[in-house]
């Protein structure tokens, strides 16, 4: 039997996005073999489709024989203020942002447990701690709050197996097209560091949490947001 490669395997949801692709690059630079789960990725996937998620996760374990890291950067940014919110919007937002990671973990955690090592990083948002005055971000902020709650509970549940679970909650990181739900000029003056945030700010934080040396950090939420949220 051929010797199994020792390079760790990482699954990154939303890895084709502008923040997700930076995370992929940072993990690859750190020596990970990275599998991207994204509508536009090498393994196209709908994060709201539980059956597809489970199938893709099993494929990773079958192909590589392991999964060491899961980074959940996939996101549904459905927008609706309270008067306009309906069940379809809320269900899809929760399915993509929260439920998807649970179905993936049910398939991937056994591989981590078998090795006594795992790193789970969920991409939240500092809007949970400091909601912007934009009423139609309600479903997004709700979902990110639920994700942080899931991480805290999972950290307790999985720590005995050597698996850490943390959140990274970025601040306003303008996309390449410069469009966004909140004007940058309303955020920058409130940051300790008055500069625009870039995807690498998130990616380097994620890569750190995935390292063996970060093994004492679990159940935490790190905010690479220029010091807007002080925790």
FENQUILIN-V94620 format. One line per field, one symbol per residue. burial: + if it has 24 or more other C-alpha atoms within 12 Angstrom, else -. A space follows every 50 residues. Layout:
BEGIN
burial: ???
END
This chain:
BEGIN
burial: -------+++++++++++++++++++++-+-++++++++---+-++++-+ --++++++-++--+++++++++++++++++--------++-+++++++++ +++++-+++++++---++++++++++++++++---+++++++++++++++ ++-++--++--+++++++++++++------+-----+---+----+++++ +++++++++++--++-+++++++++++++--
END
